[in-house]
Each structure stands twice: as C-alpha cells, then as structure tokens.
Amino acid sequence: MVRILLADDHESARRMIRYVLAARTDWQIVAEVADGDEAVQRAHEHCPDVAILDFQMPRMNGIEAAKKILERCPAAIVVTESLHDVAFLMNSLRKAGVRGFVPKSEIGTDLIPAIETVLNGGEWFKVDPHPVLVTA
C-alpha cells in the first residue's frame, strides 16, 4: 500500500485529488492538510511514501515544506502541484528534493502517471500549457 500525504489549502483541489487517487485501490491517503506547517507535522507522524504538496500554501510554501519533510523522512517522494506557472522555479524544486510537478489543470490526466513515474525512480516535471501568471 502506497501511503500518501495530501496538502493543499483549497478544499476543492483536495477533493479533486482524492477523486483522482481513488482510482488506485493500492494507494491510501494517510493525512490531508490545508497548510505547509501542518503538512510537515503530519509527515513527521506518518512518514508517507509520497507527499503531494501545493506550491503556495499558508504558513509554509511547498518548497520549504518539502525540505523539512525530507529532512525527517528521506525516503518520502515529494510531488508538487500548483495553479500558477512555476516553470521559473523548477531548479529550486529539484534542489529541495521534489521529484515531480503537475499543474493543477493537468491533475486529472497526469497525477497518477506522475506518481507512478516517481515511485519507479523517475522524475515528472510538466509545465502548465495554460499557465496563470503570478504578478507582484
């Protein structure tokens, strides 16, 4: 059984991800949270096989949460997702230990193959074909 931690501050996104992951009966969500700090706390309790982290979350972003999760649970595999265009941050994601990125617009089609790929030792970094640009 693959144990998954799911962290996203939007309930609708968590619901969509739960729905997609339900297709895999050999995968189980062991913790579901709405911010980065709680993701780290719950990861330290469960040491999941896979942590799916939204890039932008309250109290701690996905990169910082990934670093802290991997310090305590080095065998965990982190996959991030975001509504925003984070192509310019791909190097930072990799340096933090993140093994995959799926745009939120592609979760329905790409999340399961992305997780399968990273579980088998690969990486999955896909840039959103329809990005939402973040401006300051």
N, C-alpha and C positions, 0 to 999 in steps of 0.2 A: 504494500500500500504506500503510495507516494503521499506524504504529508505536506500540506500547503498552508502558508500564511498569506492572507489577503489583506492589503492595506490600501484604502482609498477613502478620501474624505467625502465622496459623493455616494449616497445610498444607491442611486440609480446605476452607477458604474459597478458597485459591488454586486448588485442584483444581476446585472448583465453577465459579469464574470462568473458568478455562481451558476447561472444558467448554462453558460458555455462549458464550464468544468464538469457539470452534472453528466455530460456525455461519457465521461470516463469513470466507470464504477471502481476502478483501481486507484483513484485519486480521492483524497479526502481533505477538506478544508478543516484544519485543526484550530485556527484562530482567524478572526475577522475583526479589523480595527479601522478607525477613521482618522488616525494621525500618526506621524512618524515616530514620536516618542513612545506611544503605546505599541507600535509595531516592534520596536526594539525590545520593550519589556516582554511582550508575548513571545517573541522569537527566543529570548533567553530562557523562557519557561519550557518551550516546546522543541527548540532546535529543529525547525522544519527542513524538509528536503528541498523545498522550493519556497521562496518568498516573492510574491508579486506585489510590487510597490509602485504606487502612483508617484510620479516625479515631483509634483507640487502638492504638499500636504501641510496642514498646520503643525506647529511645534517642532517639526524637523522635516526637511525635504528628503526625497528618495535617495539621493546620493549619500547624505550623511547617515541616514538610517541603514543603508546598505553596508557602509563601512563598519558601523557599530554591530550590526547583526553578524557580519563575517568575522569580526574580532572574537566573538564568543562562540559562534557556530561556523567554523571554517569550511565544513563540508556542505553547508547550505548553498543553493544556487539561487541567485537573485535575477529576476526579470523585472524590468520597469515598464510602465505604460504611462502615456500622457495624452491629453487632448492638444497640447501645444507642440509646436515644432521645436524639437530639441536636437536637431541634427548637429548644431554647433557644439553640443555638449557630449557627443559620443565618446571622445577621448577621455573626458572626465568620468563618464560612466564606466568605461573599461578600467581605468586606473583605480576606481573604487571597488572593483571586483564584480561588477554587474556583467552578466553573461548574455543578456538579451534585452531588446527593447521592441515593444509592439505599440504602434499608435492606437489610441482608443478607437479610432474609426475603423481599425482592422481587427479588433479583438475577436469578433465573430468568426473570422476566417483564419486568423493567424495565431491566436493564443495557444491552442493545442499543439500545432506543429512547432511553435517556438519552444514550448516547454519540453516536448519530445526531443527536439534538437539539443537543447542544453543538458537534458538528462543523459543524453548519449555522448556528451563531451564536446559538443559543438557550441557555436555562438549564433545568435539571431539578432541582428540589428537592422531594422527596417525603418526607413524614413517615411513619414506620412505623405502620401501622394496629394493630399489636400490639407496642408498644414494651416493651423490657426496661428498667426504670427503674434508674438508677445511683444508689446511695446512698453517702454518705460513711462 
